[in-house]
Amino acid sequence: MTLFLKGSLVEVIVLVESSDEEDKTEYLLRSQANKKQLLDALENVKQGQIVSVNLDEYEKSYFK
């Protein structure tokens, strides 16, 4: 938007935050099967059942 105030040109930029993150979450949770898988994964993390992968080692092993 461009405004003229007392002989001066003023540019105004308005940033509107996107709600994409919320929309993605809502989308992922719509399917009951997907929702169950995501909630099960969260429970696994809470219980310390985590698998760590070193991406550098993974690439060396599988992308020679």
N, C-alpha and C positions, 0 to 999 in steps of 0.2 A: 504494500500500500504506500502510496506517495502522498504526503501532505505538504501544503505550503503554509508556513506560519510566519507572519510579519516579514515577508520577503526572503525567508530561508526555506530551502528544500529539505525536507526531513523524510528519510526512508524508515519505515517501521516493518520489522519482521516479527511475526507471531509464530511461536513454536507450539504446535498442538501435539501433546503426547499421544502416541499410538497405543491402543489397547491390544496390540497383536499378541502379546504374551498371554494375556488373559484369554483371548480368543483361542489360542493354540491349546491351552490347558482345557478349556471347555470342550473343544473339538476332540481331544484325546480321551476325555472321560465320558463321552457320549455312548460309545460302544461298551456294553457290559463286559465283554471279553477283554477288551483293552483296559478298562477300568480295573478289573480284577488283577491283570498282569502288573499294572503300574503300582497298585496298592500292595501286592505281594512283594514286589521289588523294594518298596519303601520299608516294609516289615523286615525283609532280609538285611537291609542296611542297618536298621535299628538293632538287630540281633548280632551285628558284626560279621555277617556273612557277605564279605566283599571280595571281589576278585580284582587284583591290580595287574595291569598290563603295561610293560615298558614298550612303548611304541617303537623306539629305535631297535630294540631286540626283535620285536615282532616283524618289522620291515626286513631286517637282515635275514630272518628265518624264512619268510614267505615270499619276498620279492627280490630274489637274487638276480 
